[in-house]
Amino acid sequence: MKKYLQNLLPIIQNKAFQLLLSLLFLTSLTGCKYLNGEKKAESDHGKTIATVGDVSLFEADLDGIINSFVSHEDSVRIRKNFIDNWIKDELVYQKALSNLTKTEKDKTKEIDNYYRALITYEYENKLIKQQLSDEITEDEIIEYYEKNNDQFILQKCIMQVIFIKLKNDAPDISKVKQWYLSDKNADHDLLFQYCLGNVELFNLDDEKWFFIDDVKVQIPLKSADCISYHNNMSIESSDSLFTYLLRIKKIKKEGGISPIEFEHERIKQTILHKKSLEFLKEVNNQIYTDGIKKKHFKIYE
C-alpha cells in the first residue's frame, strides 16, 4: 500500500527534495552539522580520513560501508570509492556555497514545506494502517476487472508454461520427457521430485503466466514472436551443455485482454489506492468540519 500512498504527496518526489535528502544523508555520513555549524572532534570519531576546506571525514563515518563477506581487495576498493565520492560531493557543495548569494542559499521555506509534507504523509499513513482494512474481496477484484477491461490490453505476449533446463548427462532424460508431457497427477509428482535434485532450472506451475520475454531469458526460443507459438505446444532443444524442455499450456497474444489471474495483484493495489484516497478525503473533510465547530481558525476579511 505504501508505494501507492507516495502518490498522495507529489512534492516528496520532487527532484529538489531528493537532492535535499541526499545532502542530509551526506551530512549524516560525514558528521558535519551544516545546519548549526558544529563539527566533530577527532578524539570522538577516530582519525581524520580526508578534509575539504575546514570539513573533515572521520574513520567513524566509514562504519558499516564494508561488510565482513567481501575480500580485502574489494574492501580497499569500496573504501577508496567512498572517500573519493565524499570529496567530490563536498567540493561541489563548497563551490556552490561560495558562488551563491545569501538569498539563493536560504532554503528555509523549502525545507519547512518538505517537512510539513513529510509529517502530513506520516500522519495519513498511520491513519490508514490503523483504520482502513487492506482486505479486498474476490468479488471486488472481479467487478473492477469486468468494468475496466480497457485497462488490461496486453502490450506483450504472455503464456502459461512448464519449462525445464537440465544437463545433457542428467539421469533418465527420456523419462523426464514423458513426464513433462503427461497430464497425469502421478507423473507430475514424479517430475517434481526429479526436478528437486537433478535440474538447473524449472517451473512446473502451469497456472502461472509469464511474459514471453521472461521465458526466453530462461529457455532459448527461436523466436520471441507469439505468432510462432500456440496452445498445447511442446518444444525441445539442446546445446553443448543443456537440454531444454518447454510445454505451452495457454498463450495470450498482444492486443488481447490480459487474464484476471495475471492482473490480480495490480487490481488489488489499485482498489486499495482508491479506497485510501477516499478515506483520506473523508478524514480531511472531518478535520475541517471539526475546526469550524471548535473555532480552531479564523478568516480575516
C-alpha positions in Angstrom: 0.0 0.0 0.0 2.8 2.4 0.8 4.0 2.7 -2.7 0.6 4.0 -3.7 0.4 6.4 -0.8 3.5 8.1 -2.0 1.5 9.5 -4.9 -0.6 11.5 -2.4 2.3 13.9 -2.0 4.0 14.7 -5.3 6.2 17.2 -3.5 8.0 14.3 -1.9 9.0 13.0 -5.3 10.3 16.4 -6.4 13.9 16.3 -7.6 14.8 19.2 -5.4 13.5 17.2 -2.4 15.5 14.2 -3.4 18.6 16.4 -3.7 17.9 17.7 -0.2 17.6 14.2 1.2 20.9 13.3 -0.5 22.5 16.3 1.1 21.2 15.5 4.5 22.3 11.9 4.1 25.8 13.0 3.2 25.8 15.3 6.1 25.0 12.5 8.5 27.7 10.4 6.9 30.4 13.0 7.2 29.3 14.1 10.7 29.4 17.7 9.8 26.3 19.5 11.1 25.8 22.1 8.4 22.6 23.5 9.8 24.2 24.6 13.1 27.9 24.8 12.2 29.0 22.2 14.8 32.0 19.9 14.0 33.0 16.5 15.2 36.1 16.3 17.3 38.7 13.8 16.1 39.1 12.3 19.6 35.4 11.3 19.5 35.2 9.9 16.0 38.6 8.4 15.2 41.3 9.6 12.9 40.7 12.1 10.1 40.5 10.4 6.7 40.2 13.4 4.5 39.4 17.1 4.6 37.9 19.6 2.2 38.4 23.1 3.5 37.5 23.0 7.2 35.2 20.0 6.8 36.5 16.6 7.8 35.7 13.0 7.1 36.4 10.7 10.0 37.1 7.0 10.4 33.8 6.6 12.2 32.0 7.9 9.2 33.1 4.8 7.3 31.5 2.4 9.7 29.1 0.0 8.0 30.1 0.6 4.4 32.0 -2.7 4.2 30.6 -6.0 5.4 32.6 -9.0 6.6 31.9 -11.0 3.5 33.9 -9.0 1.0 37.5 -9.7 0.1 40.4 -7.5 1.2 40.8 -6.2 -2.3 37.1 -5.3 -2.6 37.1 -3.6 0.8 40.0 -1.4 -0.2 38.2 -0.5 -3.5 34.9 0.2 -1.7 36.7 2.4 0.9 38.6 4.3 -1.8 35.4 4.9 -3.8 33.5 6.1 -0.7 36.3 8.6 0.1 36.6 9.8 -3.5 32.8 10.3 -3.8 32.7 12.2 -0.4 35.5 14.5 -1.6 33.8 15.2 -4.9 30.4 15.9 -3.2 32.0 18.1 -0.6 34.0 20.1 -3.3 30.8 20.7 -5.3 28.9 21.7 -2.2 31.5 24.2 -1.0 31.8 25.5 -4.6 28.1 26.1 -4.6 28.2 27.8 -1.2 30.9 30.2 -2.4 29.1 31.1 -5.6 25.5 31.6 -4.4 24.1 34.7 -2.7 22.7 34.7 0.8 19.2 34.8 -0.7 20.0 31.9 -3.1 21.4 29.8 -0.2 18.4 30.4 2.1 16.3 27.3 1.7 14.4 27.7 5.0 11.0 27.9 3.2 11.6 24.8 1.0 12.8 22.8 4.0 9.8 23.8 6.0 7.5 22.8 3.1 9.1 19.4 2.8 8.9 18.9 6.5 5.2 19.7 6.6 4.6 17.3 3.6 6.5 14.5 5.4 4.7 15.0 8.7 1.3 15.0 6.9 2.2 11.9 4.9 3.3 10.1 8.1 0.1 11.0 9.9 -2.1 10.0 6.9 -0.2 6.8 6.5 -0.6 6.0 10.2 -4.4 6.6 10.0 -4.7 4.3 7.0 -2.8 1.5 8.7 -4.9 1.9 11.9 -8.4 2.3 10.4 -8.5 1.1 6.8 -8.6 -2.6 6.2 -6.3 -3.8 3.4 -8.6 -6.8 2.7 -10.0 -6.8 -0.8 -12.6 -9.4 -1.7 -12.5 -11.5 -4.9 -15.9 -10.0 -5.8 -14.4 -6.6 -5.7 -11.5 -7.6 -7.9 -13.8 -9.4 -10.4 -16.1 -6.4 -10.6 -13.2 -4.0 -11.2 -11.8 -6.2 -13.9 -15.1 -6.5 -15.7 -15.8 -2.8 -15.6 -12.3 -1.8 -16.7 -11.3 -4.3 -19.4 -9.8 -1.5 -21.5 -7.1 -1.0 -18.8 -5.9 -4.6 -19.3 -4.9 -4.7 -23.0 -1.8 -6.8 -23.4 1.2 -5.0 -24.8 3.3 -8.2 -24.9 2.5 -11.8 -25.3 2.1 -13.9 -22.2 1.9 -17.7 -21.7 1.3 -20.4 -19.1 4.2 -22.8 -19.4 6.1 -25.7 -17.9 9.9 -25.4 -18.6 12.9 -27.5 -17.5 16.6 -26.9 -18.0 18.8 -29.9 -17.3 22.3 -31.0 -18.1 22.8 -33.3 -21.1 24.2 -36.0 -18.8 21.4 -35.9 -16.3 19.9 -39.3 -15.5 16.6 -40.6 -17.0 16.1 -37.8 -19.5 13.8 -40.0 -21.6 11.5 -40.4 -18.5 11.6 -36.7 -17.9 10.4 -36.1 -21.5 7.5 -38.4 -20.9 6.5 -36.9 -17.5 6.5 -33.3 -18.6 4.1 -34.1 -21.5 1.8 -36.1 -19.3 -1.4 -34.8 -17.7 -1.5 -37.4 -15.0 -1.0 -36.3 -11.4 1.2 -39.2 -10.7 3.6 -38.3 -13.5 3.6 -34.6 -12.4 4.6 -35.7 -8.9 7.4 -37.9 -10.2 8.6 -34.9 -12.3 8.5 -32.6 -9.4 10.6 -35.0 -7.2 13.1 -35.4 -10.1 13.5 -31.7 -10.6 14.2 -31.0 -7.0 17.6 -32.8 -7.2 18.5 -33.1 -10.9 17.9 -29.9 -12.9 19.4 -26.5 -13.2 16.1 -24.6 -13.6 12.4 -25.5 -13.7 8.8 -24.2 -13.4 6.0 -26.8 -13.1 3.3 -24.3 -12.2 1.2 -24.3 -15.4 -1.3 -21.8 -13.9 1.3 -19.0 -13.7 1.6 -16.5 -16.5 4.9 -15.3 -17.9 5.8 -12.7 -20.5 7.3 -14.4 -23.4 10.5 -12.3 -23.0 10.9 -13.7 -19.5 10.6 -17.3 -20.7 13.1 -16.6 -23.4 15.7 -15.5 -20.8 15.3 -18.9 -19.1 14.8 -21.2 -22.1 16.2 -20.4 -25.6 13.4 -19.8 -28.1 13.9 -19.5 -31.8 11.5 -16.6 -31.9 10.1 -14.0 -29.4 7.2 -13.6 -31.8 3.9 -15.1 -30.4 2.8 -16.0 -33.9 5.3 -18.9 -33.8 3.5 -20.5 -30.8 0.1 -21.8 -29.9 -1.8 -23.5 -27.1 -0.7 -27.1 -26.1 2.6 -26.8 -27.9 5.8 -28.6 -26.7 9.3 -27.6 -27.7 12.5 -29.5 -27.1 16.0 -28.2 -27.8 19.6 -28.6 -26.6 23.1 -27.2 -26.9 26.5 -28.5 -25.9 25.7 -28.4 -22.2 21.9 -28.5 -21.6 18.6 -29.9 -22.7 15.6 -27.6 -22.6 12.0 -28.7 -22.4 9.1 -26.3 -22.8 5.4 -27.0 -22.8 3.0 -24.2 -23.5 -0.4 -24.7 -21.9 -2.0 -21.4 -23.0 -0.9 -18.3 -24.8 -2.4 -14.8 -24.9 -1.2 -12.6 -27.7 -0.6 -8.8 -27.6 -3.7 -6.8 -28.2 -5.9 -9.2 -26.3 -7.3 -8.7 -22.8 -5.0 -9.8 -20.1 -6.4 -12.6 -17.9 -7.7 -11.7 -14.5 -5.2 -14.0 -12.8 -2.3 -12.1 -14.3 -3.8 -8.7 -13.2 -5.0 -9.9 -9.8 -2.4 -8.1 -7.7 -2.4 -4.9 -9.7 -6.2 -4.7 -9.4 -6.0 -5.3 -5.7 -3.4 -2.5 -5.2 -5.5 -0.2 -7.4 -8.6 -0.7 -5.3 -6.6 -0.2 -2.1 -5.2 3.0 -3.5 -8.7 4.3 -4.5 -10.0 3.4 -1.0 -7.1 5.2 0.6 -7.7 8.4 -1.3 -11.4 8.3 -0.5 -10.7 7.6 3.2 -8.2 10.5 3.4 -10.7 12.8 1.7 -13.2 12.0 4.4 -10.7 12.4 7.1 -9.6 15.8 5.8 -13.2 17.0 5.5 -13.9 15.8 9.0 -10.9 17.7 10.4 -12.0 20.8 8.6 -15.6 20.4 10.0 -14.2 19.9 13.5 -12.1 23.0 13.0 -15.2 25.1 12.2 -17.2 23.7 15.2 -14.4 24.2 17.7 -13.3 27.6 16.2 -9.7 26.4 15.6 -9.2 29.0 12.9 -10.3 32.5 11.8 -10.6 34.1 8.4 -9.9 37.8 8.3 -11.6 39.8 5.6 
